[in-house]
Amino acid sequence: MTYGRYRWFDEQKRRQQLDEHIKRSRTASFGFQQVPEEEKVQWVCRHFNTVARRYDFMNTLLSFGIHHAWKRAAIRMMHLRPGDRVLDVCGGTGDLARLAARRIQPGGRVIIYDINHAMMQAGKPRLDNDMLRRTIGHVQGDAERIAFPNNCFEAAMVGFGIRNVTHMKRGFTEMHRVLKPGGRFMCLEFSKPTAPLFRWLYDMYSFYVMPFLGELLAGSRQAYTHLPETIRLFPLPDELASILAEIGFANVRYRRLTNGIAVVHTGIKQ
Ligand SMILES: C[S@@+](CC[C@H](N)C(=O)[O-])C[C@H]1O[C@@H](n2cnc3c(N)ncnc32)[C@H](O)[C@@H]1O
């Protein structure tokens, strides 16, 4: 099934992206396309295999470098401390992990946890000093089944990744499980700009400029059409805050960045 271009969906449609509906319908969204529930993870892996090599370059180009400022703001909001153990779910090439690593010295550790080997490999050359190499580790695995025991991290974060996880609530529940009581949670995701004129410009940019540049510079128009589609199906900030509270996070708060293009949610495991 396909939908109109640059459309922001209503709450009912966004709810259909949640675990309960996916389990009932046995289908999940891959952008505006419906795919069998159990196949979505393979679609996502293929997608990131395609973009891995140029992922960091394209992120910086398409966001005019602003994603670095969003990531710095998100990490500040986690109030990391020396010695913390931090899980970076869907950590990819490791931007958030590297920022976190600087804040948890001495003695801290960050694990980049990602299902895609190519994405993690693409980030390894950027572990370019001893501190980063000593502090950051990689584990390949699915966010829906995090391969760590209960209560073992002081902090868990996910940046621009949870949109890709087939059962999003399951992913958040797993992050909650591996956090220690009192542990800090952070989710950085794209969302809907609040000002109508800015949103219109953003829509034009997302559905015309980004796919064009994706094709020209990364060799994949499809990959950079998929990105804005997934954003338009993702819960709005209040909806996501309710989901996180329902899962068991306390003190759930969020902050919009750049008129709401990106939003940081934080919470605590009680
Ligand atoms: C858009 S990238 C974000 C990377 C990084 N966090 C950042 O902010 O630049 C999304 C990442 O999520 C990973 N991913 C997607 N589905 C996943 C899953 N089910 N479990 C673990 N990682 C997943 C992808 O492989 C990819 O590296």
The ligand as an SDF file (V2000), in Angstrom:
LIG
                    3D

 27 29  0  0  0  0  0  0  0  0999 V2000
   19.6650    5.8890   11.3740 C   0  0  0  0  0  0  0  0  0  0  0  0
   20.8550    4.8310   12.0620 S   0  0  0  0  0  0  0  0  0  0  0  0
   21.3060    5.6930   13.5290 C   0  0  0  0  0  0  0  0  0  0  0  0
   22.7300    5.4950   13.9150 C   0  0  0  0  0  0  0  0  0  0  0  0
   23.2250    6.3490   15.0750 C   0  0  0  0  0  0  0  0  0  0  0  0
   22.5060    6.0590   16.2980 N   0  0  0  0  0  0  0  0  0  0  0  0
   23.1710    7.8250   14.7650 C   0  0  0  0  0  0  0  0  0  0  0  0
   22.5080    8.5500   15.4960 O   0  0  0  0  0  0  0  0  0  0  0  0
   23.7950    8.2630   13.7990 O   0  0  0  0  0  0  0  0  0  0  0  0
   19.8450    3.5300   12.6830 C   0  0  0  0  0  0  0  0  0  0  0  0
   20.6130    2.3260   13.1320 C   0  0  0  0  0  0  0  0  0  0  0  0
   19.6880    1.4240   13.7400 O   0  0  0  0  0  0  0  0  0  0  0  0
   20.1170    0.1120   13.4460 C   0  0  0  0  0  0  0  0  0  0  0  0
   18.9840   -0.8200   13.6480 N   0  0  0  0  0  0  0  0  0  0  0  0
   17.8480   -0.8820   12.9290 C   0  0  0  0  0  0  0  0  0  0  0  0
   17.0340   -1.8380   13.4130 N   0  0  0  0  0  0  0  0  0  0  0  0
   17.6790   -2.3810   14.4770 C   0  0  0  0  0  0  0  0  0  0  0  0
   17.3550   -3.4070   15.3950 C   0  0  0  0  0  0  0  0  0  0  0  0
   16.1970   -4.0770   15.3160 N   0  0  0  0  0  0  0  0  0  0  0  0
   18.2320   -3.6980   16.3670 N   0  0  0  0  0  0  0  0  0  0  0  0
   19.4200   -3.0380   16.4590 C   0  0  0  0  0  0  0  0  0  0  0  0
   19.7840   -2.0750   15.5930 N   0  0  0  0  0  0  0  0  0  0  0  0
   18.9310   -1.7330   14.6230 C   0  0  0  0  0  0  0  0  0  0  0  0
   20.5960    0.1920   12.0150 C   0  0  0  0  0  0  0  0  0  0  0  0
   21.4230   -0.8880   11.6610 O   0  0  0  0  0  0  0  0  0  0  0  0
   21.3050    1.5550   12.0210 C   0  0  0  0  0  0  0  0  0  0  0  0
   22.6610    1.4220   12.3040 O   0  0  0  0  0  0  0  0  0  0  0  0
  1  2  1  0
  2  3  1  0
  2 10  1  0
  3  4  1  0
  4  5  1  0
  5  6  1  0
  5  7  1  0
  7  8  2  0
  7  9  1  0
 10 11  1  0
 11 12  1  0
 11 26  1  0
 12 13  1  0
 13 14  1  0
 13 24  1  0
 14 15  1  0
 14 23  1  0
 15 16  2  0
 16 17  1  0
 17 18  1  0
 17 23  2  0
 18 19  1  0
 18 20  2  0
 20 21  1  0
 21 22  2  0
 22 23  1  0
 24 25  1  0
 24 26  1  0
 26 27  1  0
M  CHG  2   2   1   9  -1
M  END
$$$$
